[in-house]
Amino acid sequence: MPRVALSPEQRKRHKIKDLTEWINGRMRSKGLAQADIAKALNISQEAVSIRLNPKTYERNIRADPFKYGDLLIIFKLLEATPEEKERLLTL
């Protein structure tokens, strides 16, 4: 059975979910907490929690979880490889 083509909105939701899952997984593997990410971004832990919750984006409360500069800080903190950066930055 062929796969159904996703709409651009569905693709964007999948990309956001992939990004938040990657960040959560890498935080666990590095032993970091949301508070550590929040400190690096100069925001509250609650704000990081909201940004990492994909349901926030399904309800159209936020357009994107993180700005480009925030992602660069997160990637440096979580030691992302160049391939991971390329894949995750194509929102």
N, C-alpha and C positions, 0 to 999 in steps of 0.2 A: 504494500500500500504506500503510495507516495506521501511525502511530508506536505503539510499545508504551509503555504507561504505566510510568513508573519508580516503584520503591518509595521510601519516604522515605529509606532507607539509601543507595540509589543516587543520589538527588538530593543528599544531603549530600556524598557522595564527589565528585560532579561539581562542587559549589560549592567544596569544598576545593581541588580541582585547578585550578579557574578562579582562585581567590585566589592560589595559589602561582605559577601561570603569570603572572598579572598582576604580582606582586611581582618575579619574576625578569626579566620584560621591562622593567619600569620601572627596575629597578636597572641593567640594561645601557644603557638610553637615557640615564640620568643619570650613567653612569660610576661607579657605586658598587659596592663589593664587599660580600660577606657580612660581612666584618669591620666595615664602616661601620654596617651595620644592628645588628650585635651590640653595638657600642659604644653606640649610641643606646638599646638595650634593657637594657644592663648584663648581658649574657649572653655566653657564649663563641661564637666563630665556628662551632664544631662543633655547638652547640645550634641555631643558625640554620639550618645545613645540614640537620640532622635535621628541623626543622620545615618546611622547604621541600621535603622529599622526600615526594611523595604516597604512595609505597609504605608509609611508616610508618603511614599511616591505613588502608590496605587490610588490614594485618595487625592492626588494632585495638590498636596499642601506645599511641596517643594518641587522645583524643576530638576535640580541635580543635587546629589548629596554633598559634594565638595567642589570648591573652586580649583582651578589648575594649580595655583600656588600651594594650596593645602595638600593636594595630591602629591606634589613633589616632596613636601616635608614628610608626609606619611610614607612614601616610598623609600626615602632615605632612612627614616627611623626603622622601618620594617625590612630594610635591606633587599629591596626588589631587584630582580635581575633585569637586564635591558629587554629581554623578551616579554617578561611580565609587564613591564612598563608600557611597551608598545601595545600589547593586547588590551590592557586595562584603560589606557588613555584614549581609546577610540570610542568614547561615548558619543 
